[in-house]
Amino acid sequence: MKIIALNVLSEQSNYAVVHMPGREFPGSVIQGDSLSILCAEAKAISSRLKELTCADEELLALAQEHQEKLLGRLLHYQSVLAEHHAPLPYSKAAESGDLVVFIEEGDSNAL
């Protein structure tokens, strides 16, 4: 673990804004439990689109990309907590298999 000084622009609960050294723009801090909720919501939207057999390829690609980005952040968060022997702030860990896939990697006609 490394301790550094950050410029904290807002400490508002669940809406913290910090400016990391070396970054041009400030970032928004998302608490781990909130990130888990956002990821679960993205998965639920994707699952519902799959159930409805949605044929809008752009919408399906967008839903998958959105879920991939959130899931990737959540998996990274979990990995960092594990490295530091810190508990998760939610009960069920996310897994890469949680991604609802519409487009297989390298297959632009998978929909």
Secondary structure, 3 states (H helix, E strand, C coil): CCCCCCEEEECCCCCCEEECCCCCCCEECCCHHHHHHHHHHHHHHHHHHHHCCCCCHHHHHHHHHHHHHHHHHHHHHHHHHHHCCCCCCCCCCCCHHHCCCCCCCCCCCCC
